[in-house]
Amino acid sequence: MPRSTKPELHRRISDPRAELRALHNIGAALSAAFDLNTTLHKITETTTEVMELDSCSIYLWDKKRNLLVLKASTGLSPAAINVGTLQRGEGITGAAVESGKAEAVRDAPNDPRFKYVPGTGEESFKSLAAVPLISRGNVIGAMNVQTRRFRDWTTSEIDLLELIGELAAAALERAELLDGLQRQVNELATLAQISKTITEPIFLDEMLAVICEMAAQIMGAQGTTLLLFDEENDALGLRATHGLEREHAEVLPIDVSTSLTGRAIQSGAPVVVRDLQEEPSYKNRALAKREGLHSFLSVPVSVRGKVIGAFNCYLNRIHEFTPKEIELFSTLANQTALALENANLAMSSMLVREMHHRIKNNLQTVAMLLRMQLRDASKLDAGVVLTQTINRIMGIAAVHEALSQDGFRVIGVRELIQQTAFMAHQTMAHPDKAIEIHVRGADIRLPSQPATTLTLAVNELVQNALEHGFERMDRGVVNVVLSETATSCKITVQDTGGGLPDGFKISDSLGLRIVEGLIEDLRGEFKIANRRGKRGTMATLKIPKMKTGSSPSR
């Protein structure tokens, strides 16, 4: 080791009493600190003072990112704290971590191992020494010291630096443990409060607002928002918020395919943005600047494995979210999902009553159809009647099956029609005839009762086409096409059969009278006629669009 160019410092450090005083000062400073940030500050500040340095910095090992992250410094730019990073083995500091031994260089910038960390302002420093921070055999980080003048590091200085490093490593581990325990206490207290909240007999919207407020507190956030899918409109909608201007929280529409929130929903993983005001993909940067919002975290909200929305966190400062913070916020999102699930369970008795009402109505519908057929019993074939009735009951069963699987008040009609058409084809199409049935178009979503009625109506039309449309034909096609506008839903059933006879009236056919009655209950329109310029018939059903829970029946 080269001889020091500062013999007075060499003598001072070589004096055992001076070294003991330095270690005593370090120990006193560390014993006065308990939390991690204070401990980091005390280490760098006291080391700089007792060793007469221009800078002392501490890098801690981030296991999740596999990086050394700058956590404290007396001489580097404050803007680099929690931002500046080094790979293991990168730079002189990383080399000390890799080797587990001290590294000291007089002319650091010209050393081939030197790595300038952007944003730290290290350009003005010349000499650098680094020691690994080792606790119980594990490297937890590194401490480096720097001077603006060239310095030949003495053996005594390096020994002292290593002793400080040993004290610092133990103190940091203790501080991290205490910080972790305190965070866990705070987190558990908040989670316990949230758990209590979701079991209290309050309205769901009030409960979600309380959860948003608690989440903002535990995350140290400016605001939080909860967005859930609106099944009726097939779009994301704001359900609860805290701490944000209403104008910001209600910016619509939220494009799931391009928005930050949509990215979390589609990927099923958290999305982190360091600064919303500088994020090109964020559409509300003007509002973010007005509210002073910077860092952003969005996590998906899932119920029984199905993503139903997202929970968003907005900070009024630039912050690097740690894996633990992301995990905590994800836990809060899970608690929110639990609140929603509990609210759904609280409604179970009402849903059972509603399901009972639906089943009763549907059985009454089947009974009504059978009574209509009973009037023409002398003209009907018993086998045909039973087959038609079975198909109707199976159509109703398909509706209830869809309700039990989706768990929502609205269901897609296209799949129901597909199932009932398949059953009708299996039971009514002549085995020697090649009749095809195709269902395509929009997946119209309706409340259960009109969905049942509409499915039954289409089932009657398909059965009618199979029974009467292809009597003199060996092959043919039945096409069912669904479409919708902002105000109405439309279904056409077209066949390539023989068409309607001259002078045909709806009243001539029991099946078509049934369809007419069903569509009247939905306040809709039913028309049937021969196709223009083509063989076969085309039946058209058109009903007004309705919202969840509405009943068009007279």
GITA-V795906 format. One record per residue. N is the residue number from 0. RES is the residue in one letter. PHI is phi as a letter, one per 20 degrees, with the letter a starting at -180 (999 if undefined). PSI is psi in radians with two decimals (* if undefined). OMEGA is omega in radians with two decimals (999 if undefined). Layout:
BEGIN
N RES PHI PSI OMEGA
N RES PHI PSI OMEGA
END
This chain:
BEGIN
0 M 999 2.25 -3.12
1 P f 2.70 3.13
2 R f 2.59 -3.09
3 S f 2.51 3.02
4 T e -0.01 3.10
5 K c 1.41 -3.05
6 P f -0.55 -3.13
7 E f -0.64 3.10
8 L f -0.69 3.11
9 H g -0.78 -3.13
10 R f -0.71 -3.09
11 R f -0.79 -3.12
12 I f -0.58 -3.12
13 S f -0.38 3.11
14 D f 2.06 -3.11
15 P g -0.62 -3.14
16 R f -0.67 3.11
17 A f -0.70 3.12
18 E f -0.70 3.11
19 L f -0.68 3.11
20 R f -0.72 3.12
21 A f -0.79 3.13
22 L f -0.63 3.10
23 H f -0.73 3.13
24 N f -0.73 3.11
25 I f -0.83 -3.13
26 G f -0.72 3.13
27 A f -0.70 -3.14
28 A f -0.73 -3.11
29 L f -0.60 3.14
30 S f -0.38 3.14
31 A e -0.14 -3.10
32 A d 2.45 3.12
33 F c -0.83 -3.14
34 D f 2.80 -3.01
35 L f -0.81 -3.08
36 N f -0.75 3.12
37 T f -0.72 3.13
38 T f -0.79 3.10
39 L g -0.78 -3.12
40 H f -0.76 -3.13
41 K f -0.72 -3.13
42 I f -0.92 -3.08
43 T f -0.71 -3.11
44 E f -0.84 -3.08
45 T f -0.68 3.11
46 T f -0.75 3.10
47 T g -0.70 -3.08
48 E f -0.88 -3.01
49 V f -0.44 -3.13
50 M d 0.09 3.09
51 E l 1.07 -3.09
52 L d 2.95 3.05
53 D e -0.34 -3.14
54 S b 2.46 2.98
55 C c 2.23 -3.07
56 S c 2.60 3.12
57 I c 2.23 3.02
58 Y d 2.31 3.08
59 L d 2.59 -3.09
60 W e 2.15 3.09
61 D e 1.89 -3.05
62 K f -0.63 -3.11
63 K f -0.72 -3.08
64 R e -0.19 -3.07
65 N l 0.86 -3.11
66 L b 2.67 2.90
67 L e 2.16 -3.07
68 V d 2.26 3.12
69 L f 2.11 -3.06
70 K d -0.40 -3.13
71 A a 2.62 3.12
72 S a 2.53 3.04
73 T e -0.30 -3.05
74 G c -0.32 -3.13
75 L e 2.91 -3.09
76 S f 2.29 3.09
77 P g -0.48 -3.12
78 A f -0.33 -3.11
79 A e -0.17 -3.14
80 I f 2.30 -3.10
81 N m 0.06 -3.14
82 V d -0.81 3.14
83 G f 2.35 -3.10
84 T c 2.75 3.04
85 L c 2.53 3.00
86 Q f 2.74 3.03
87 R f 2.22 -3.10
88 G n -0.08 -3.11
89 E e 2.33 -3.13
90 G m 3.09 3.13
91 I f -0.66 3.11
92 T f -0.77 3.10
93 G f -0.57 3.10
94 A f -0.65 3.10
95 A f -0.66 3.10
96 V f -0.75 -3.10
97 E f -0.75 -3.09
98 S e -0.37 -3.06
99 G m 0.29 -3.12
100 K c 2.81 3.13
101 A f 2.57 3.05
102 E c 2.27 -3.13
103 A c 2.28 -3.06
104 V c 2.29 3.13
105 R f -0.81 -3.10
106 D d 1.38 -3.01
107 A f -0.80 -3.09
108 P g -0.45 -3.13
109 N e 0.06 3.07
110 D f 2.32 -3.10
111 P f -0.36 -3.14
112 R e -0.22 -3.02
113 F f 2.40 3.12
114 K c 2.03 3.09
115 Y f 2.19 3.12
116 V e 2.00 -3.08
117 P g 2.44 3.06
118 G n -0.08 -3.08
119 T e -0.39 -3.09
120 G m 0.57 -3.10
121 E f -0.03 -3.03
122 E g -0.51 -3.03
123 S e -0.06 -3.08
124 F e 2.60 -3.10
125 K d -1.05 -3.07
126 S e 2.61 -3.08
127 L b 2.40 3.00
128 A c 2.50 -3.11
129 A c 2.49 3.08
130 V c 2.52 3.08
131 P f 2.62 3.04
132 L d 1.96 -3.03
133 I d 2.20 3.10
134 S c 2.13 -3.14
135 R l 0.74 3.07
136 G n -0.06 -3.13
137 N d 2.30 3.09
138 V f 2.06 -3.12
139 I d -0.07 3.13
140 G r -2.71 -3.14
141 A b 2.69 3.04
142 M c 2.27 3.06
143 N c 2.64 3.11
144 V c 2.56 -3.08
145 Q c 2.67 3.08
146 T c 2.65 -3.14
147 R e -0.33 3.05
148 R d 2.69 3.11
149 F f 2.40 -3.10
150 R c 2.27 3.04
151 D e 1.94 -3.06
152 W f 2.24 -3.13
153 T e 2.85 3.10
154 T f -0.70 -3.14
155 S f -0.70 3.13
156 E f -0.73 3.13
157 I f -0.71 3.10
158 D f -0.78 3.13
159 L f -0.72 3.14
160 L f -0.68 3.11
161 E f -0.68 3.09
162 L f -0.74 3.09
163 I f -0.69 3.12
164 G f -0.69 3.12
165 E f -0.79 3.10
166 L f -0.74 -3.10
167 A f -0.73 -3.12
168 A f -0.77 3.13
169 A f -0.74 -3.13
170 A f -0.68 -3.14
171 L f -0.72 3.12
172 E f -0.71 3.10
173 R f -0.78 -3.12
174 A f -0.72 3.11
175 E f -0.70 3.12
176 L f -0.81 3.14
177 L f -0.72 3.09
178 D f -0.76 3.14
179 G f -0.72 3.11
180 L f -0.73 -3.14
181 Q f -0.72 3.10
182 R f -0.74 -3.14
183 Q f -0.68 3.10
184 V f -0.82 -3.14
185 N f -0.75 -3.12
186 E f -0.78 -3.14
187 L f -0.65 3.11
188 A f -0.75 3.13
189 T f -0.77 3.13
190 L f -0.64 3.09
191 A f -0.70 3.11
192 Q f -0.70 3.10
193 I f -0.73 3.12
194 S f -0.68 3.09
195 K f -0.69 -3.11
196 T f -0.74 -3.05
197 I f -0.18 3.08
198 T d -0.09 3.13
199 E f 2.61 -3.11
200 P f 1.16 3.08
201 I d 2.88 -3.12
202 F f 2.63 -3.07
203 L g -0.80 -3.11
204 D f -0.69 3.09
205 E f -0.73 3.14
206 M f -0.79 -3.13
207 L f -0.62 3.10
208 A f -0.69 3.10
209 V f -0.72 3.12
210 I f -0.73 3.11
211 C f -0.71 3.14
212 E f -0.78 3.13
213 M f -0.67 3.12
214 A f -0.71 3.11
215 A f -0.69 -3.13
216 Q f -0.84 -3.06
217 I f -0.47 3.13
218 M e -0.08 -3.07
219 G m 0.68 -3.00
220 A d 2.68 3.01
221 Q f -0.69 -3.12
222 G a 2.89 3.09
223 T c 2.69 3.05
224 T c 2.55 3.05
225 L d 2.11 3.13
226 L d 2.30 -3.12
227 L c 2.68 3.09
228 F f 2.32 3.01
229 D e 1.84 -3.07
230 E f -0.61 -3.08
231 E f -0.77 -3.09
232 N e -0.02 3.14
233 D l 0.86 -3.11
234 A b 2.80 3.07
235 L f 2.35 3.12
236 G c 2.60 3.11
237 L f 2.22 3.14
238 R d -0.62 3.13
239 A b 2.68 -3.13
240 T b 2.78 3.05
241 H b 2.32 2.98
242 G n -0.01 -3.13
243 L d 2.66 3.00
244 E f 2.45 -3.10
245 R g -0.60 -3.13
246 E f -0.70 3.14
247 H f -0.80 -3.06
248 A f -0.48 -3.04
249 E d 0.30 3.10
250 V f 2.13 -3.10
251 L c 2.77 -0.04
252 P e 2.76 3.07
253 I e 1.94 -3.09
254 D e 1.93 -3.09
255 V f -0.54 -3.06
256 S f -0.39 -3.06
257 T c -0.29 -3.05
258 S f 2.83 3.09
259 L f -0.74 3.10
260 T f -0.75 3.10
261 G f -0.60 3.11
262 R f -0.70 3.11
263 A f -0.68 -3.12
264 I f -0.79 -3.09
265 Q f -0.65 -3.11
266 S e -0.36 -3.06
267 G m 0.35 -3.10
268 A c 2.75 -3.14
269 P f 2.59 3.05
270 V c 2.21 -3.09
271 V d 2.34 3.07
272 V c 2.22 -3.10
273 R f -0.72 -3.11
274 D b 1.91 3.14
275 L f -0.58 -3.09
276 Q f -0.30 3.13
277 E d 0.09 -3.08
278 E e 1.98 -3.07
279 P f -0.59 -3.07
280 S e -0.09 -3.14
281 Y e 2.10 -2.99
282 K e -0.25 -3.03
283 N d 0.69 -3.08
284 R f -0.59 3.13
285 A f -0.76 3.10
286 L f -0.65 3.12
287 A f -0.69 3.11
288 K f -0.70 -3.13
289 R f -0.64 -3.14
290 E e -0.11 -3.14
291 G m 0.58 -3.13
292 L e 2.45 -3.14
293 H c -1.52 -3.03
294 S f 2.60 -2.99
295 F b 2.46 3.08
296 L c 2.27 3.09
297 S c 2.27 3.10
298 V c 2.52 3.13
299 P f 2.62 3.04
300 V d 2.16 -3.05
301 S c 2.52 3.03
302 V c 2.08 -3.13
303 R l 0.75 3.08
304 G n -0.02 -3.13
305 K d 2.16 3.12
306 V f 2.12 -3.10
307 I d -0.03 -3.14
308 G r -2.75 -3.11
309 A b 2.65 3.10
310 F d 2.16 -3.04
311 N d 2.51 -3.13
312 C c 2.25 -3.11
313 Y d 2.22 3.10
314 L d 2.59 3.10
315 N e 0.45 3.12
316 R b 2.83 3.05
317 I e 2.22 -3.01
318 H b 2.45 3.05
319 E e 1.88 3.14
320 F f 2.23 3.12
321 T e 2.79 3.08
322 P g -0.62 3.13
323 K f -0.68 3.12
324 E f -0.72 3.11
325 I f -0.71 3.12
326 E f -0.70 3.13
327 L f -0.80 -3.12
328 F f -0.59 3.07
329 S f -0.64 3.07
330 T f -0.71 3.08
331 L f -0.67 3.08
332 A f -0.68 3.10
333 N f -0.65 3.08
334 Q f -0.65 3.10
335 T f -0.73 3.09
336 A f -0.66 3.10
337 L f -0.68 3.09
338 A f -0.74 3.12
339 L f -0.70 3.13
340 E f -0.73 3.12
341 N f -0.66 3.10
342 A f -0.67 3.10
343 N f -0.67 3.12
344 L f -0.62 3.13
345 A f -0.42 3.13
346 M e 0.06 -3.02
347 S f -0.71 -3.13
348 S f -0.67 3.11
349 M f -0.68 3.14
350 L f -0.64 3.10
351 V f -0.75 3.11
352 R f -0.70 3.14
353 E f -0.71 3.12
354 M f -0.70 3.09
355 H g -0.72 3.13
356 H f -0.72 -3.14
357 R f -0.80 -3.13
358 I f -0.74 3.12
359 K g -0.78 3.12
360 N f -0.73 -3.11
361 N f -0.67 3.08
362 L f -0.65 3.09
363 Q f -0.62 3.10
364 T f -0.80 3.11
365 V f -0.75 3.12
366 A f -0.70 3.12
367 M f -0.73 3.13
368 L f -0.69 3.11
369 L f -0.65 3.11
370 R f -0.66 3.09
371 M f -0.69 3.13
372 Q f -0.54 -3.13
373 L f -0.55 3.14
374 R f -0.55 -3.14
375 D d 0.48 -3.01
376 A g -0.61 -3.09
377 S f -0.38 -3.10
378 K e -0.11 -3.00
379 L d 2.66 3.05
380 D e 2.23 -3.07
381 A g -0.70 3.13
382 G f -0.72 3.12
383 V f -0.77 -3.13
384 V g -0.82 -3.13
385 L f -0.72 3.12
386 T f -0.79 3.12
387 Q f -0.73 -3.13
388 T f -0.73 3.09
389 I g -0.78 -3.14
390 N f -0.69 3.12
391 R f -0.80 -3.14
392 I f -0.70 3.12
393 M f -0.60 3.07
394 G f -0.76 3.09
395 I f -0.72 3.12
396 A f -0.65 3.12
397 A f -0.66 3.11
398 V f -0.82 -3.12
399 H f -0.59 3.07
400 E f -0.75 3.11
401 A f -0.70 3.12
402 L f -0.72 -3.11
403 S f -0.53 -3.13
404 Q e -0.79 -3.07
405 D f -0.64 -3.12
406 G m 0.27 3.13
407 F c 2.91 -3.06
408 R e -0.22 3.11
409 V d 2.59 -3.11
410 I c 2.68 3.11
411 G f 2.26 -3.05
412 V e -0.54 -3.03
413 R g -0.78 -3.13
414 E f -0.63 3.11
415 L f -0.79 3.12
416 I f -0.67 3.11
417 Q g -0.76 -3.13
418 Q f -0.82 -3.10
419 T f -0.62 3.10
420 A f -0.69 3.11
421 F f -0.76 3.13
422 M f -0.71 3.11
423 A f -0.72 3.13
424 H f -0.72 -3.12
425 Q f -0.62 -3.01
426 T e -0.37 -2.99
427 M d -0.37 3.14
428 A f 2.38 -3.13
429 H f 2.29 -3.06
430 P f -0.40 -3.12
431 D e 0.04 -3.12
432 K d 2.45 -3.13
433 A e 1.46 -3.14
434 I d 2.23 3.13
435 E d 2.55 3.06
436 I c 2.23 3.13
437 H c 2.34 3.08
438 V c 2.19 -3.13
439 R b 3.00 3.11
440 G o -2.83 -3.05
441 A f 2.55 3.06
442 D e 1.44 -3.09
443 I f 2.26 -3.13
444 R d 2.20 -3.07
445 L c 2.74 2.96
446 P f 2.80 -2.96
447 S g -0.76 -3.05
448 Q f -0.91 3.08
449 P f -0.52 3.09
450 A f -0.73 3.10
451 T f -0.82 -3.11
452 T f -0.78 -3.12
453 L f -0.69 3.11
454 T f -0.73 3.10
455 L f -0.70 -3.14
456 A f -0.80 3.12
457 V f -0.66 3.10
458 N g -0.72 3.11
459 E f -0.70 -3.13
460 L f -0.72 3.13
461 V f -0.77 3.11
462 Q f -0.70 3.14
463 N f -0.74 3.13
464 A f -0.74 -3.13
465 L f -0.61 -3.07
466 E e -0.67 -3.01
467 H d -0.31 -2.99
468 G f -0.44 -2.99
469 F c 0.60 -3.09
470 E f -0.64 -3.11
471 R d 0.38 -3.09
472 M c 2.59 -3.14
473 D e -0.28 -3.13
474 R b 2.82 3.13
475 G r 3.08 -3.08
476 V c 2.45 2.98
477 V d 2.08 3.13
478 N d 2.21 3.05
479 V d 2.10 -3.07
480 V c 2.21 -3.14
481 L d 2.42 3.08
482 S b 2.84 3.13
483 E b 2.69 3.03
484 T c -3.00 -3.14
485 A f -0.39 -3.04
486 T d -0.24 -3.05
487 S b 2.84 3.06
488 C c 2.45 -3.06
489 K c 2.38 3.07
490 I c 2.27 3.06
491 T d 2.44 3.07
492 V d 1.91 -3.09
493 Q d 2.45 3.05
494 D c 2.81 3.14
495 T d 0.52 -3.09
496 G e -2.73 -3.03
497 G f -0.22 3.11
498 G n 3.09 -3.12
499 L e 2.51 3.11
500 P f 2.81 3.13
501 D f 2.45 3.11
502 G m 0.30 -3.10
503 F f 2.46 3.05
504 K c 2.61 3.12
505 I g -0.61 -3.11
506 S f -0.25 3.13
507 D f -0.29 -3.05
508 S c 2.18 3.10
509 L f -0.76 -3.12
510 G f -0.71 -3.13
511 L f -0.53 3.05
512 R f -0.66 3.08
513 I f -0.80 3.13
514 V f -0.77 -3.11
515 E f -0.75 3.12
516 G f -0.71 3.14
517 L f -0.77 -3.11
518 I f -0.57 3.06
519 E f -0.66 3.10
520 D f -0.46 3.11
521 L e 0.13 -3.12
522 R l 0.65 -3.12
523 G d -2.95 -3.12
524 E c 2.51 3.09
525 F c 2.23 3.10
526 K c 2.58 3.06
527 I b 2.38 -3.13
528 A a 2.92 3.04
529 N f 2.58 3.13
530 R f 2.43 -3.13
531 R f 2.14 3.08
532 G m 0.07 -3.12
533 K c 2.83 3.08
534 R f 2.66 3.02
535 G n -3.06 -3.09
536 T c 2.84 3.04
537 M c 2.09 3.08
538 A d 2.40 -3.10
539 T c 2.23 3.05
540 L d 2.25 3.13
541 K c 2.16 -3.13
542 I c 2.66 3.09
543 P f 2.59 3.11
544 K f 2.50 -3.09
545 M c 2.71 -3.10
546 K e 2.86 3.12
547 T g 2.31 3.08
548 G n -0.19 3.14
549 S f 2.72 3.13
550 S c 1.99 -3.10
551 P e -0.10 -3.04
552 S f 2.52 3.10
553 R f * 999
END
